[in-house]
């Protein structure tokens, strides 16, 4: 009888250890991702000058909202226009033939969607004008 009880306690100890390991890895991964985003945000903010980044957005676009929040949180200079509220913005969007929003225009070069790392690379590659 004691042998079975010892096995049960050992199994519980193993499960608790695995659970703690999963929680620890999850916390460490979240911390690392926040640190990476902060570093990336600082780099983009340092590279971007007013007028370098323009976001063509839609009022109902969740990805646009996330991009806007990222720009604001990291102090990145950007401008934005809405295809629903601004006819000139809608014309620019239509001229690009983009299938959706956001369209991030970096120093005149449009990119569909928001990716902070790609944005940093674009800013580094495109000469400031």
Buried (B, 14 or more C-beta within 10 A) or exposed (E): EEEEEEEEEEEEEEEEEEEEEEEEEEEEEEEEEEEEBEEBBEBBEEBBEEEBBBBBBBEEBEBBBEBBEBBEEBEBBBEBBBBEEBEEBBEBBEEEEBEEBBBBBBBEEBBBEBEBEEBBEBBEEBEEE
